[in-house]
Amino acid sequence: MAFDAVLLWFRRDLRLDDQAALYQALRQGRRVYCVFVFDREILDALPPGPERRVAFIHGAVTALQAGLAAAGGGLLVL
């Protein structure tokens, strides 16, 4: 392990299976901090009302968070 801590920023690939970035983070860091950021600039520009893309992403982030928790980890969502 090369680092005491590694930050893994989930952006587009919100899965745990076959996740190359997570694999590398776990190989290279003693501790891995996982984060997902909802971008307010993008969200605020969307038209008012239900947005299916945001609902889909929210569901994927919730599943990612649950999967990491089941494996003993966590996900910081901002």
mmCIF file of the N, C-alpha and C atoms, coordinates in Angstrom:
data_MODEL
# 
_entry.id   MODEL 
# 
loop_
_atom_site.group_PDB 
_atom_site.id 
_atom_site.type_symbol 
_atom_site.label_atom_id 
_atom_site.label_alt_id 
_atom_site.label_comp_id 
_atom_site.label_asym_id 
_atom_site.label_entity_id 
_atom_site.label_seq_id 
_atom_site.pdbx_PDB_ins_code 
_atom_site.Cartn_x 
_atom_site.Cartn_y 
_atom_site.Cartn_z 
_atom_site.occupancy 
_atom_site.B_iso_or_equiv 
_atom_site.pdbx_formal_charge 
_atom_site.auth_seq_id 
_atom_site.auth_comp_id 
_atom_site.auth_asym_id 
_atom_site.auth_atom_id 
_atom_site.pdbx_PDB_model_num 
ATOM 1   N N  . MET A 1 1  ? 0.836   -1.177 0.000   1.00 0.00 ? 1  MET A N  1 
ATOM 2   C CA . MET A 1 1  ? 0.000   0.000  0.000   1.00 0.00 ? 1  MET A CA 1 
ATOM 3   C C  . MET A 1 1  ? 0.881   1.240  0.000   1.00 0.00 ? 1  MET A C  1 
ATOM 4   N N  . ALA A 1 2  ? 0.545   2.146  -0.862  1.00 0.00 ? 2  ALA A N  1 
ATOM 5   C CA . ALA A 1 2  ? 1.374   3.325  -1.025  1.00 0.00 ? 2  ALA A CA 1 
ATOM 6   C C  . ALA A 1 2  ? 0.891   4.521  -0.205  1.00 0.00 ? 2  ALA A C  1 
ATOM 7   N N  . PHE A 1 3  ? -0.400  4.557  0.147   1.00 0.00 ? 3  PHE A N  1 
ATOM 8   C CA . PHE A 1 3  ? -0.958  5.735  0.808   1.00 0.00 ? 3  PHE A CA 1 
ATOM 9   C C  . PHE A 1 3  ? -1.692  5.337  2.078   1.00 0.00 ? 3  PHE A C  1 
ATOM 10  N N  . ASP A 1 4  ? -1.672  6.235  3.052   1.00 0.00 ? 4  ASP A N  1 
ATOM 11  C CA . ASP A 1 4  ? -2.436  6.016  4.272   1.00 0.00 ? 4  ASP A CA 1 
ATOM 12  C C  . ASP A 1 4  ? -3.925  6.134  3.976   1.00 0.00 ? 4  ASP A C  1 
ATOM 13  N N  . ALA A 1 5  ? -4.303  7.126  3.148   1.00 0.00 ? 5  ALA A N  1 
ATOM 14  C CA . ALA A 1 5  ? -5.713  7.342  2.813   1.00 0.00 ? 5  ALA A CA 1 
ATOM 15  C C  . ALA A 1 5  ? -5.852  7.696  1.340   1.00 0.00 ? 5  ALA A C  1 
ATOM 16  N N  . VAL A 1 6  ? -6.946  7.228  0.748   1.00 0.00 ? 6  VAL A N  1 
ATOM 17  C CA . VAL A 1 6  ? -7.254  7.486  -0.661  1.00 0.00 ? 6  VAL A CA 1 
ATOM 18  C C  . VAL A 1 6  ? -8.689  7.991  -0.739  1.00 0.00 ? 6  VAL A C  1 
ATOM 19  N N  . LEU A 1 7  ? -8.914  8.992  -1.576  1.00 0.00 ? 7  LEU A N  1 
ATOM 20  C CA . LEU A 1 7  ? -10.260 9.508  -1.822  1.00 0.00 ? 7  LEU A CA 1 
ATOM 21  C C  . LEU A 1 7  ? -10.737 8.974  -3.166  1.00 0.00 ? 7  LEU A C  1 
ATOM 22  N N  . LEU A 1 8  ? -11.878 8.304  -3.158  1.00 0.00 ? 8  LEU A N  1 
ATOM 23  C CA . LEU A 1 8  ? -12.481 7.798  -4.387  1.00 0.00 ? 8  LEU A CA 1 
ATOM 24  C C  . LEU A 1 8  ? -13.751 8.593  -4.646  1.00 0.00 ? 8  LEU A C  1 
ATOM 25  N N  . TRP A 1 9  ? -13.734 9.383  -5.696  1.00 0.00 ? 9  TRP A N  1 
ATOM 26  C CA . TRP A 1 9  ? -14.867 10.234 -6.060  1.00 0.00 ? 9  TRP A CA 1 
ATOM 27  C C  . TRP A 1 9  ? -15.656 9.507  -7.144  1.00 0.00 ? 9  TRP A C  1 
ATOM 28  N N  . PHE A 1 10 ? -16.816 8.987  -6.765  1.00 0.00 ? 10 PHE A N  1 
ATOM 29  C CA . PHE A 1 10 ? -17.702 8.348  -7.738  1.00 0.00 ? 10 PHE A CA 1 
ATOM 30  C C  . PHE A 1 10 ? -18.370 9.451  -8.549  1.00 0.00 ? 10 PHE A C  1 
ATOM 31  N N  . ARG A 1 11 ? -18.251 9.383  -9.867  1.00 0.00 ? 11 ARG A N  1 
ATOM 32  C CA . ARG A 1 11 ? -18.842 10.397 -10.720 1.00 0.00 ? 11 ARG A CA 1 
ATOM 33  C C  . ARG A 1 11 ? -19.880 9.792  -11.657 1.00 0.00 ? 11 ARG A C  1 
ATOM 34  N N  . ARG A 1 12 ? -19.468 8.957  -12.577 1.00 0.00 ? 12 ARG A N  1 
ATOM 35  C CA . ARG A 1 12 ? -20.384 8.372  -13.556 1.00 0.00 ? 12 ARG A CA 1 
ATOM 36  C C  . ARG A 1 12 ? -20.592 6.881  -13.349 1.00 0.00 ? 12 ARG A C  1 
ATOM 37  N N  . ASP A 1 13 ? -19.572 6.191  -12.942 1.00 0.00 ? 13 ASP A N  1 
ATOM 38  C CA . ASP A 1 13 ? -19.632 4.741  -12.768 1.00 0.00 ? 13 ASP A CA 1 
ATOM 39  C C  . ASP A 1 13 ? -20.058 4.438  -11.332 1.00 0.00 ? 13 ASP A C  1 
ATOM 40  N N  . LEU A 1 14 ? -21.355 4.252  -11.129 1.00 0.00 ? 14 LEU A N  1 
ATOM 41  C CA . LEU A 1 14 ? -21.913 4.115  -9.781  1.00 0.00 ? 14 LEU A CA 1 
ATOM 42  C C  . LEU A 1 14 ? -22.216 2.661  -9.438  1.00 0.00 ? 14 LEU A C  1 
ATOM 43  N N  . ARG A 1 15 ? -21.307 1.776  -9.768  1.00 0.00 ? 15 ARG A N  1 
ATOM 44  C CA . ARG A 1 15 ? -21.499 0.357  -9.473  1.00 0.00 ? 15 ARG A CA 1 
ATOM 45  C C  . ARG A 1 15 ? -20.327 -0.145 -8.651  1.00 0.00 ? 15 ARG A C  1 
ATOM 46  N N  . LEU A 1 16 ? -20.537 -1.264 -7.978  1.00 0.00 ? 16 LEU A N  1 
ATOM 47  C CA . LEU A 1 16 ? -19.466 -1.886 -7.209  1.00 0.00 ? 16 LEU A CA 1 
ATOM 48  C C  . LEU A 1 16 ? -18.833 -3.050 -7.967  1.00 0.00 ? 16 LEU A C  1 
ATOM 49  N N  . ASP A 1 17 ? -19.612 -3.760 -8.765  1.00 0.00 ? 17 ASP A N  1 
ATOM 50  C CA . ASP A 1 17 ? -19.078 -4.887 -9.523  1.00 0.00 ? 17 ASP A CA 1 
ATOM 51  C C  . ASP A 1 17 ? -18.157 -4.396 -10.633 1.00 0.00 ? 17 ASP A C  1 
ATOM 52  N N  . ASP A 1 18 ? -17.002 -5.050 -10.741 1.00 0.00 ? 18 ASP A N  1 
ATOM 53  C CA . ASP A 1 18 ? -16.030 -4.729 -11.787 1.00 0.00 ? 18 ASP A CA 1 
ATOM 54  C C  . ASP A 1 18 ? -15.685 -3.241 -11.785 1.00 0.00 ? 18 ASP A C  1 
ATOM 55  N N  . GLN A 1 19 ? -15.460 -2.689 -10.598 1.00 0.00 ? 19 GLN A N  1 
ATOM 56  C CA . GLN A 1 19 ? -15.197 -1.262 -10.423 1.00 0.00 ? 19 GLN A CA 1 
ATOM 57  C C  . GLN A 1 19 ? -13.683 -1.055 -10.305 1.00 0.00 ? 19 GLN A C  1 
ATOM 58  N N  . ALA A 1 20 ? -13.058 -0.670 -11.425 1.00 0.00 ? 20 ALA A N  1 
ATOM 59  C CA . ALA A 1 20 ? -11.596 -0.537 -11.484 1.00 0.00 ? 20 ALA A CA 1 
ATOM 60  C C  . ALA A 1 20 ? -11.068 0.518  -10.516 1.00 0.00 ? 20 ALA A C  1 
ATOM 61  N N  . ALA A 1 21 ? -11.755 1.639  -10.403 1.00 0.00 ? 21 ALA A N  1 
ATOM 62  C CA . ALA A 1 21 ? -11.281 2.710  -9.515  1.00 0.00 ? 21 ALA A CA 1 
ATOM 63  C C  . ALA A 1 21 ? -11.292 2.257  -8.058  1.00 0.00 ? 21 ALA A C  1 
ATOM 64  N N  . LEU A 1 22 ? -12.342 1.548  -7.655  1.00 0.00 ? 22 LEU A N  1 
ATOM 65  C CA . LEU A 1 22 ? -12.418 1.044  -6.284  1.00 0.00 ? 22 LEU A CA 1 
ATOM 66  C C  . LEU A 1 22 ? -11.336 0.000  -6.041  1.00 0.00 ? 22 LEU A C  1 
ATOM 67  N N  . TYR A 1 23 ? -11.127 -0.871 -6.998  1.00 0.00 ? 23 TYR A N  1 
ATOM 68  C CA . TYR A 1 23 ? -10.082 -1.890 -6.883  1.00 0.00 ? 23 TYR A CA 1 
ATOM 69  C C  . TYR A 1 23 ? -8.719  -1.238 -6.654  1.00 0.00 ? 23 TYR A C  1 
ATOM 70  N N  . GLN A 1 24 ? -8.400  -0.245 -7.466  1.00 0.00 ? 24 GLN A N  1 
ATOM 71  C CA . GLN A 1 24 ? -7.101  0.433  -7.335  1.00 0.00 ? 24 GLN A CA 1 
ATOM 72  C C  . GLN A 1 24 ? -7.002  1.184  -6.013  1.00 0.00 ? 24 GLN A C  1 
ATOM 73  N N  . ALA A 1 25 ? -8.088  1.825  -5.601  1.00 0.00 ? 25 ALA A N  1 
ATOM 74  C CA . ALA A 1 25 ? -8.075  2.551  -4.336  1.00 0.00 ? 25 ALA A CA 1 
ATOM 75  C C  . ALA A 1 25 ? -7.813  1.597  -3.173  1.00 0.00 ? 25 ALA A C  1 
ATOM 76  N N  . LEU A 1 26 ? -8.470  0.448  -3.192  1.00 0.00 ? 26 LEU A N  1 
ATOM 77  C CA . LEU A 1 26 ? -8.282  -0.533 -2.125  1.00 0.00 ? 26 LEU A CA 1 
ATOM 78  C C  . LEU A 1 26 ? -6.882  -1.137 -2.142  1.00 0.00 ? 26 LEU A C  1 
ATOM 79  N N  . ARG A 1 27 ? -6.298  -1.264 -3.297  1.00 0.00 ? 27 ARG A N  1 
ATOM 80  C CA . ARG A 1 27 ? -4.930  -1.791 -3.415  1.00 0.00 ? 27 ARG A CA 1 
ATOM 81  C C  . ARG A 1 27 ? -3.896  -0.786 -2.921  1.00 0.00 ? 27 ARG A C  1 
ATOM 82  N N  . GLN A 1 28 ? -4.171  0.509  -3.143  1.00 0.00 ? 28 GLN A N  1 
ATOM 83  C CA . GLN A 1 28 ? -3.149  1.520  -2.898  1.00 0.00 ? 28 GLN A CA 1 
ATOM 84  C C  . GLN A 1 28 ? -3.306  2.278  -1.582  1.00 0.00 ? 28 GLN A C  1 
ATOM 85  N N  . GLY A 1 29 ? -4.435  2.116  -0.912  1.00 0.00 ? 29 GLY A N  1 
ATOM 86  C CA . GLY A 1 29 ? -4.631  2.876  0.315   1.00 0.00 ? 29 GLY A CA 1 
ATOM 87  C C  . GLY A 1 29 ? -5.010  2.012  1.492   1.00 0.00 ? 29 GLY A C  1 
ATOM 88  N N  . ARG A 1 30 ? -4.530  2.400  2.653   1.00 0.00 ? 30 ARG A N  1 
ATOM 89  C CA . ARG A 1 30 ? -4.902  1.692  3.879   1.00 0.00 ? 30 ARG A CA 1 
ATOM 90  C C  . ARG A 1 30 ? -6.357  1.985  4.221   1.00 0.00 ? 30 ARG A C  1 
ATOM 91  N N  . ARG A 1 31 ? -6.780  3.226  4.005   1.00 0.00 ? 31 ARG A N  1 
ATOM 92  C CA . ARG A 1 31 ? -8.178  3.630  4.188   1.00 0.00 ? 31 ARG A CA 1 
ATOM 93  C C  . ARG A 1 31 ? -8.656  4.255  2.885   1.00 0.00 ? 31 ARG A C  1 
ATOM 94  N N  . VAL A 1 32 ? -9.898  3.968  2.521   1.00 0.00 ? 32 VAL A N  1 
ATOM 95  C CA . VAL A 1 32 ? -10.485 4.530  1.305   1.00 0.00 ? 32 VAL A CA 1 
ATOM 96  C C  . VAL A 1 32 ? -11.744 5.293  1.701   1.00 0.00 ? 32 VAL A C  1 
ATOM 97  N N  . TYR A 1 33 ? -11.777 6.553  1.333   1.00 0.00 ? 33 TYR A N  1 
ATOM 98  C CA . TYR A 1 33 ? -12.946 7.395  1.568   1.00 0.00 ? 33 TYR A CA 1 
ATOM 99  C C  . TYR A 1 33 ? -13.684 7.556  0.251   1.00 0.00 ? 33 TYR A C  1 
ATOM 100 N N  . CYS A 1 34 ? -14.955 7.173  0.242   1.00 0.00 ? 34 CYS A N  1 
ATOM 101 C CA . CYS A 1 34 ? -15.766 7.232  -0.973  1.00 0.00 ? 34 CYS A CA 1 
ATOM 102 C C  . CYS A 1 34 ? -16.739 8.404  -0.890  1.00 0.00 ? 34 CYS A C  1 
ATOM 103 N N  . VAL A 1 35 ? -16.893 9.115  -2.009  1.00 0.00 ? 35 VAL A N  1 
ATOM 104 C CA . VAL A 1 35 ? -17.758 10.288 -2.030  1.00 0.00 ? 35 VAL A CA 1 
ATOM 105 C C  . VAL A 1 35 ? -18.495 10.376 -3.361  1.00 0.00 ? 35 VAL A C  1 
ATOM 106 N N  . PHE A 1 36 ? -19.709 10.904 -3.306  1.00 0.00 ? 36 PHE A N  1 
ATOM 107 C CA . PHE A 1 36 ? -20.472 11.266 -4.498  1.00 0.00 ? 36 PHE A CA 1 
ATOM 108 C C  . PHE A 1 36 ? -20.999 12.674 -4.270  1.00 0.00 ? 36 PHE A C  1 
ATOM 109 N N  . VAL A 1 37 ? -20.925 13.515 -5.299  1.00 0.00 ? 37 VAL A N  1 
ATOM 110 C CA . VAL A 1 37 ? -21.355 14.909 -5.180  1.00 0.00 ? 37 VAL A CA 1 
ATOM 111 C C  . VAL A 1 37 ? -22.459 15.191 -6.191  1.00 0.00 ? 37 VAL A C  1 
ATOM 112 N N  . PHE A 1 38 ? -23.631 15.603 -5.673  1.00 0.00 ? 38 PHE A N  1 
ATOM 113 C CA . PHE A 1 38 ? -24.682 16.121 -6.554  1.00 0.00 ? 38 PHE A CA 1 
ATOM 114 C C  . PHE A 1 38 ? -24.303 17.563 -6.873  1.00 0.00 ? 38 PHE A C  1 
ATOM 115 N N  . ASP A 1 39 ? -24.099 17.864 -8.138  1.00 0.00 ? 39 ASP A N  1 
ATOM 116 C CA . ASP A 1 39 ? -23.653 19.185 -8.572  1.00 0.00 ? 39 ASP A CA 1 
ATOM 117 C C  . ASP A 1 39 ? -24.831 20.161 -8.616  1.00 0.00 ? 39 ASP A C  1 
ATOM 118 N N  . ARG A 1 40 ? -24.826 21.152 -7.732  1.00 0.00 ? 40 ARG A N  1 
ATOM 119 C CA . ARG A 1 40 ? -25.927 22.118 -7.661  1.00 0.00 ? 40 ARG A CA 1 
ATOM 120 C C  . ARG A 1 40 ? -26.051 22.930 -8.943  1.00 0.00 ? 40 ARG A C  1 
ATOM 121 N N  . GLU A 1 41 ? -24.953 23.207 -9.614  1.00 0.00 ? 41 GLU A N  1 
ATOM 122 C CA . GLU A 1 41 ? -25.027 23.973 -10.866 1.00 0.00 ? 41 GLU A CA 1 
ATOM 123 C C  . GLU A 1 41 ? -25.831 23.217 -11.915 1.00 0.00 ? 41 GLU A C  1 
ATOM 124 N N  . ILE A 1 42 ? -25.666 21.923 -11.977 1.00 0.00 ? 42 ILE A N  1 
ATOM 125 C CA . ILE A 1 42 ? -26.425 21.104 -12.926 1.00 0.00 ? 42 ILE A CA 1 
ATOM 126 C C  . ILE A 1 42 ? -27.865 20.969 -12.460 1.00 0.00 ? 42 ILE A C  1 
ATOM 127 N N  . LEU A 1 43 ? -28.059 20.653 -11.182 1.00 0.00 ? 43 LEU A N  1 
ATOM 128 C CA . LEU A 1 43 ? -29.410 20.443 -10.656 1.00 0.00 ? 43 LEU A CA 1 
ATOM 129 C C  . LEU A 1 43 ? -30.251 21.712 -10.723 1.00 0.00 ? 43 LEU A C  1 
ATOM 130 N N  . ASP A 1 44 ? -29.660 22.848 -10.403 1.00 0.00 ? 44 ASP A N  1 
ATOM 131 C CA . ASP A 1 44 ? -30.412 24.105 -10.400 1.00 0.00 ? 44 ASP A CA 1 
ATOM 132 C C  . ASP A 1 44 ? -30.812 24.549 -11.800 1.00 0.00 ? 44 ASP A C  1 
ATOM 133 N N  . ALA A 1 45 ? -30.110 24.073 -12.820 1.00 0.00 ? 45 ALA A N  1 
ATOM 134 C CA . ALA A 1 45 ? -30.414 24.456 -14.203 1.00 0.00 ? 45 ALA A CA 1 
ATOM 135 C C  . ALA A 1 45 ? -31.541 23.618 -14.812 1.00 0.00 ? 45 ALA A C  1 
ATOM 136 N N  . LEU A 1 46 ? -31.926 22.535 -14.136 1.00 0.00 ? 46 LEU A N  1 
ATOM 137 C CA . LEU A 1 46 ? -32.987 21.675 -14.661 1.00 0.00 ? 46 LEU A CA 1 
ATOM 138 C C  . LEU A 1 46 ? -34.346 22.353 -14.522 1.00 0.00 ? 46 LEU A C  1 
ATOM 139 N N  . PRO A 1 47 ? -35.274 22.050 -15.426 1.00 0.00 ? 47 PRO A N  1 
ATOM 140 C CA . PRO A 1 47 ? -36.616 22.623 -15.300 1.00 0.00 ? 47 PRO A CA 1 
ATOM 141 C C  . PRO A 1 47 ? -37.296 22.109 -14.034 1.00 0.00 ? 47 PRO A C  1 
ATOM 142 N N  . PRO A 1 48 ? -38.219 22.896 -13.477 1.00 0.00 ? 48 PRO A N  1 
ATOM 143 C CA . PRO A 1 48 ? -38.913 22.455 -12.264 1.00 0.00 ? 48 PRO A CA 1 
ATOM 144 C C  . PRO A 1 48 ? -39.763 21.217 -12.534 1.00 0.00 ? 48 PRO A C  1 
ATOM 145 N N  . GLY A 1 49 ? -40.016 20.469 -11.486 1.00 0.00 ? 49 GLY A N  1 
ATOM 146 C CA . GLY A 1 49 ? -40.828 19.263 -11.618 1.00 0.00 ? 49 GLY A CA 1 
ATOM 147 C C  . GLY A 1 49 ? -39.982 18.019 -11.535 1.00 0.00 ? 49 GLY A C  1 
ATOM 148 N N  . PRO A 1 50 ? -40.635 16.870 -11.612 1.00 0.00 ? 50 PRO A N  1 
ATOM 149 C CA . PRO A 1 50 ? -39.909 15.601 -11.498 1.00 0.00 ? 50 PRO A CA 1 
ATOM 150 C C  . PRO A 1 50 ? -38.908 15.428 -12.639 1.00 0.00 ? 50 PRO A C  1 
ATOM 151 N N  . GLU A 1 51 ? -37.735 15.021 -12.289 1.00 0.00 ? 51 GLU A N  1 
ATOM 152 C CA . GLU A 1 51 ? -36.664 14.817 -13.273 1.00 0.00 ? 51 GLU A CA 1 
ATOM 153 C C  . GLU A 1 51 ? -36.230 13.353 -13.167 1.00 0.00 ? 51 GLU A C  1 
ATOM 154 N N  . ARG A 1 52 ? -36.526 12.575 -14.210 1.00 0.00 ? 52 ARG A N  1 
ATOM 155 C CA . ARG A 1 52 ? -36.246 11.133 -14.167 1.00 0.00 ? 52 ARG A CA 1 
ATOM 156 C C  . ARG A 1 52 ? -34.755 10.828 -14.083 1.00 0.00 ? 52 ARG A C  1 
ATOM 157 N N  . ARG A 1 53 ? -33.920 11.645 -14.719 1.00 0.00 ? 53 ARG A N  1 
ATOM 158 C CA . ARG A 1 53 ? -32.474 11.388 -14.648 1.00 0.00 ? 53 ARG A CA 1 
ATOM 159 C C  . ARG A 1 53 ? -31.967 11.523 -13.224 1.00 0.00 ? 53 ARG A C  1 
ATOM 160 N N  . VAL A 1 54 ? -32.445 12.553 -12.528 1.00 0.00 ? 54 VAL A N  1 
ATOM 161 C CA . VAL A 1 54 ? -32.013 12.758 -11.145 1.00 0.00 ? 54 VAL A CA 1 
ATOM 162 C C  . VAL A 1 54 ? -32.524 11.630 -10.259 1.00 0.00 ? 54 VAL A C  1 
ATOM 163 N N  . ALA A 1 55 ? -33.763 11.201 -10.483 1.00 0.00 ? 55 ALA A N  1 
ATOM 164 C CA . ALA A 1 55 ? -34.312 10.083 -9.707  1.00 0.00 ? 55 ALA A CA 1 
ATOM 165 C C  . ALA A 1 55 ? -33.505 8.810  -9.955  1.00 0.00 ? 55 ALA A C  1 
ATOM 166 N N  . PHE A 1 56 ? -33.104 8.564  -11.191 1.00 0.00 ? 56 PHE A N  1 
ATOM 167 C CA . PHE A 1 56 ? -32.300 7.388  -11.520 1.00 0.00 ? 56 PHE A CA 1 
ATOM 168 C C  . PHE A 1 56 ? -30.944 7.456  -10.809 1.00 0.00 ? 56 PHE A C  1 
ATOM 169 N N  . ILE A 1 57 ? -30.291 8.613  -10.880 1.00 0.00 ? 57 ILE A N  1 
ATOM 170 C CA . ILE A 1 57 ? -28.985 8.777  -10.235 1.00 0.00 ? 57 ILE A CA 1 
ATOM 171 C C  . ILE A 1 57 ? -29.128 8.624  -8.726  1.00 0.00 ? 57 ILE A C  1 
ATOM 172 N N  . HIS A 1 58 ? -30.177 9.209  -8.160  1.00 0.00 ? 58 HIS A N  1 
ATOM 173 C CA . HIS A 1 58 ? -30.398 9.085  -6.718  1.00 0.00 ? 58 HIS A CA 1 
ATOM 174 C C  . HIS A 1 58 ? -30.555 7.615  -6.326  1.00 0.00 ? 58 HIS A C  1 
ATOM 175 N N  . GLY A 1 59 ? -31.305 6.858  -7.110  1.00 0.00 ? 59 GLY A N  1 
ATOM 176 C CA . GLY A 1 59 ? -31.466 5.430  -6.841  1.00 0.00 ? 59 GLY A CA 1 
ATOM 177 C C  . GLY A 1 59 ? -30.151 4.679  -6.932  1.00 0.00 ? 59 GLY A C  1 
ATOM 178 N N  . ALA A 1 60 ? -29.329 5.018  -7.931  1.00 0.00 ? 60 ALA A N  1 
ATOM 179 C CA . ALA A 1 60 ? -28.029 4.364  -8.095  1.00 0.00 ? 60 ALA A CA 1 
ATOM 180 C C  . ALA A 1 60 ? -27.095 4.703  -6.938  1.00 0.00 ? 60 ALA A C  1 
ATOM 181 N N  . VAL A 1 61 ? -27.132 5.947  -6.488  1.00 0.00 ? 61 VAL A N  1 
ATOM 182 C CA . VAL A 1 61 ? -26.297 6.357  -5.351  1.00 0.00 ? 61 VAL A CA 1 
ATOM 183 C C  . VAL A 1 61 ? -26.758 5.656  -4.071  1.00 0.00 ? 61 VAL A C  1 
ATOM 184 N N  . THR A 1 62 ? -28.069 5.537  -3.890  1.00 0.00 ? 62 THR A N  1 
ATOM 185 C CA . THR A 1 62 ? -28.607 4.837  -2.720  1.00 0.00 ? 62 THR A CA 1 
ATOM 186 C C  . THR A 1 62 ? -28.167 3.375  -2.724  1.00 0.00 ? 62 THR A C  1 
ATOM 187 N N  . ALA A 1 63 ? -28.219 2.725  -3.886  1.00 0.00 ? 63 ALA A N  1 
ATOM 188 C CA . ALA A 1 63 ? -27.776 1.330  -3.997  1.00 0.00 ? 63 ALA A CA 1 
ATOM 189 C C  . ALA A 1 63 ? -26.269 1.215  -3.748  1.00 0.00 ? 63 ALA A C  1 
ATOM 190 N N  . LEU A 1 64 ? -25.500 2.163  -4.266  1.00 0.00 ? 64 LEU A N  1 
ATOM 191 C CA . LEU A 1 64 ? -24.053 2.167  -4.045  1.00 0.00 ? 64 LEU A CA 1 
ATOM 192 C C  . LEU A 1 64 ? -23.754 2.313  -2.559  1.00 0.00 ? 64 LEU A C  1 
ATOM 193 N N  . GLN A 1 65 ? -24.464 3.219  -1.911  1.00 0.00 ? 65 GLN A N  1 
ATOM 194 C CA . GLN A 1 65 ? -24.289 3.444  -0.481  1.00 0.00 ? 65 GLN A CA 1 
ATOM 195 C C  . GLN A 1 65 ? -24.615 2.171  0.306   1.00 0.00 ? 65 GLN A C  1 
ATOM 196 N N  . ALA A 1 66 ? -25.690 1.503  -0.052  1.00 0.00 ? 66 ALA A N  1 
ATOM 197 C CA . ALA A 1 66 ? -26.074 0.265  0.626   1.00 0.00 ? 66 ALA A CA 1 
ATOM 198 C C  . ALA A 1 66 ? -25.045 -0.835 0.398   1.00 0.00 ? 66 ALA A C  1 
ATOM 199 N N  . GLY A 1 67 ? -24.542 -0.940 -0.829  1.00 0.00 ? 67 GLY A N  1 
ATOM 200 C CA . GLY A 1 67 ? -23.537 -1.954 -1.137  1.00 0.00 ? 67 GLY A CA 1 
ATOM 201 C C  . GLY A 1 67 ? -22.241 -1.734 -0.378  1.00 0.00 ? 67 GLY A C  1 
ATOM 202 N N  . LEU A 1 68 ? -21.816 -0.488 -0.296  1.00 0.00 ? 68 LEU A N  1 
ATOM 203 C CA . LEU A 1 68 ? -20.603 -0.183 0.464   1.00 0.00 ? 68 LEU A CA 1 
ATOM 204 C C  . LEU A 1 68 ? -20.810 -0.447 1.948   1.00 0.00 ? 68 LEU A C  1 
ATOM 205 N N  . ALA A 1 69 ? -21.985 -0.102 2.469   1.00 0.00 ? 69 ALA A N  1 
ATOM 206 C CA . ALA A 1 69 ? -22.286 -0.352 3.882   1.00 0.00 ? 69 ALA A CA 1 
ATOM 207 C C  . ALA A 1 69 ? -22.293 -1.853 4.179   1.00 0.00 ? 69 ALA A C  1 
ATOM 208 N N  . ALA A 1 70 ? -22.847 -2.658 3.272   1.00 0.00 ? 70 ALA A N  1 
ATOM 209 C CA . ALA A 1 70 ? -22.879 -4.111 3.464   1.00 0.00 ? 70 ALA A CA 1 
ATOM 210 C C  . ALA A 1 70 ? -21.474 -4.697 3.482   1.00 0.00 ? 70 ALA A C  1 
ATOM 211 N N  . ALA A 1 71 ? -20.538 -4.021 2.795   1.00 0.00 ? 71 ALA A N  1 
ATOM 212 C CA . ALA A 1 71 ? -19.148 -4.495 2.766   1.00 0.00 ? 71 ALA A CA 1 
ATOM 213 C C  . ALA A 1 71 ? -18.311 -3.890 3.891   1.00 0.00 ? 71 ALA A C  1 
ATOM 214 N N  . GLY A 1 72 ? -18.973 -3.131 4.796   1.00 0.00 ? 72 GLY A N  1 
ATOM 215 C CA . GLY A 1 72 ? -18.256 -2.546 5.915   1.00 0.00 ? 72 GLY A CA 1 
ATOM 216 C C  . GLY A 1 72 ? -17.735 -1.142 5.667   1.00 0.00 ? 72 GLY A C  1 
ATOM 217 N N  . GLY A 1 73 ? -18.170 -0.521 4.569   1.00 0.00 ? 73 GLY A N  1 
ATOM 218 C CA . GLY A 1 73 ? -17.688 0.817  4.239   1.00 0.00 ? 73 GLY A CA 1 
ATOM 219 C C  . GLY A 1 73 ? -18.802 1.830  4.287   1.00 0.00 ? 73 GLY A C  1 
ATOM 220 N N  . GLY A 1 74 ? -18.621 2.895  3.569   1.00 0.00 ? 74 GLY A N  1 
ATOM 221 C CA . GLY A 1 74 ? -19.631 3.944  3.531   1.00 0.00 ? 74 GLY A CA 1 
ATOM 222 C C  . GLY A 1 74 ? -19.411 4.858  2.349   1.00 0.00 ? 74 GLY A C  1 
ATOM 223 N N  . LEU A 1 75 ? -20.366 5.744  2.154   1.00 0.00 ? 75 LEU A N  1 
ATOM 224 C CA . LEU A 1 75 ? -20.323 6.704  1.050   1.00 0.00 ? 75 LEU A CA 1 
ATOM 225 C C  . LEU A 1 75 ? -20.792 8.047  1.587   1.00 0.00 ? 75 LEU A C  1 
ATOM 226 N N  . LEU A 1 76 ? -19.960 9.046  1.421   1.00 0.00 ? 76 LEU A N  1 
ATOM 227 C CA . LEU A 1 76 ? -20.337 10.411 1.767   1.00 0.00 ? 76 LEU A CA 1 
ATOM 228 C C  . LEU A 1 76 ? -21.017 11.014 0.560   1.00 0.00 ? 76 LEU A C  1 
ATOM 229 N N  . VAL A 1 77 ? -22.256 11.474 0.734   1.00 0.00 ? 77 VAL A N  1 
ATOM 230 C CA . VAL A 1 77 ? -23.021 12.067 -0.351  1.00 0.00 ? 77 VAL A CA 1 
ATOM 231 C C  . VAL A 1 77 ? -23.200 13.541 -0.053  1.00 0.00 ? 77 VAL A C  1 
ATOM 232 N N  . LEU A 1 78 ? -22.737 14.360 -0.965  1.00 0.00 ? 78 LEU A N  1 
ATOM 233 C CA . LEU A 1 78 ? -22.833 15.815 -0.812  1.00 0.00 ? 78 LEU A CA 1 
ATOM 234 C C  . LEU A 1 78 ? -23.692 16.385 -1.906  1.00 0.00 ? 78 LEU A C  1 
# 
